[in-house]
Each structure stands twice: as C-alpha cells, then as structure tokens.
Amino acid sequence: MAQAPTTEQIRNAIDSGVTGEKVGFPDPAAAPLGTDAEAGGKSPTAAERKLEARVQPRNNQAAPPDGRVVYLGLVALVTGAIVLIGMFA
C-alpha cells in the first residue's frame, strides 16, 4: 500500500504545474493549502490525503511560467509610473 502524501507534497505538486491546475509558479497564498484545517485542529487524515492525490489531474509536463503575466506586470508598472509622473508634473 502506498504511503499517503503530505499536505506539503500535494501543495508542491499543484504549485509546480504537475497537476495542470495552474502554471508552474509558487502560490503566494496567505494561508497555504492545509493551513486552515491544521489551525482548526482537524488536519487531513492519511486517507483524505491519499484520496486528494489520487483524484488530482496529472499533467505530463510541468508548464513553464506564462511570459504574458510578466509582460502584463511590466506594462502595468510602466503605466502606473507614467500616471504618477503626470500627476506631479
């Protein structure tokens, strides 16, 4: 019988893009996966973690970070700088 993955292993699989649920990039969550349950005194059981790992979709390859996100962030930064300069000029 395979051992149940830890909550951290499940979170890392999601963050790396292996499951195909998101692009491969760490999630800057204020309360990472499992934190709420653990803080509430009800950590996921081994059976629950096994089930979660079994039902997660699997992507054959980790998706690279989406370059559009970086580009759009840069555009927003430059636009904000132009607006601020315009307000004080």
C-alpha positions in Angstrom: 0.0 0.0 0.0 1.4 3.4 -1.0 2.0 5.9 1.7 -0.2 9.0 1.8 1.5 12.2 0.5 1.9 15.1 3.0 -0.1 18.3 2.6 3.1 20.0 1.5 3.7 17.4 -1.2 0.2 17.9 -2.6 0.7 21.7 -2.5 4.1 21.4 -4.2 2.5 19.2 -7.0 -0.1 21.9 -7.6 2.3 24.8 -7.5 4.8 23.2 -9.8 2.2 22.7 -12.5 2.3 18.9 -12.4 -1.4 18.6 -11.8 -2.3 21.0 -14.6 -4.4 23.1 -12.2 -2.2 26.1 -12.7 1.0 27.2 -14.3 4.2 26.2 -12.6 4.8 29.0 -10.1 4.6 29.2 -6.3 1.3 30.4 -5.0 1.8 33.4 -2.6 -1.2 32.3 -0.6 -1.7 34.0 2.8 -2.9 30.6 4.1 -1.4 27.8 2.1 -3.2 24.5 1.4 -3.9 22.6 4.7 -3.2 25.6 7.0 -6.8 26.3 7.8 -7.6 22.7 8.6 -4.5 22.4 10.8 -5.2 25.6 12.6 -8.7 24.4 13.3 -7.4 21.3 14.9 -8.5 19.0 12.1 -5.5 18.1 9.9 -6.4 16.0 6.9 -6.2 12.3 7.6 -3.9 9.9 5.7 -7.0 8.6 3.8 -8.1 12.1 2.9 -4.6 13.0 1.6 -4.4 9.7 -0.4 -7.8 10.5 -2.0 -6.7 14.0 -2.9 -3.5 12.7 -4.5 -5.4 10.1 -6.4 -8.1 12.4 -7.9 -5.7 15.2 -8.9 -5.3 15.6 -12.6 -1.8 14.8 -13.9 -0.1 16.9 -16.5 2.6 15.1 -18.4 4.9 18.1 -18.2 5.2 21.0 -15.9 4.0 24.2 -17.6 6.7 26.9 -17.8 5.8 30.3 -16.2 3.5 32.2 -18.5 5.5 35.1 -20.1 2.3 37.1 -20.6 2.0 37.5 -16.9 5.4 39.1 -16.6 4.8 41.3 -19.7 1.4 42.5 -18.3 3.0 43.2 -14.9 5.7 45.3 -16.6 3.1 47.2 -18.7 1.1 47.9 -15.5 4.2 49.1 -13.7 5.2 51.5 -16.6 1.7 52.8 -16.9 1.5 53.5 -13.2 4.8 55.3 -13.3 3.6 57.5 -16.2 0.3 58.3 -14.3 2.2 59.3 -11.2 4.7 61.4 -13.1 1.7 63.1 -14.8 0.0 63.8 -11.5 3.0 65.6 -10.1 4.2 67.4 -13.3 
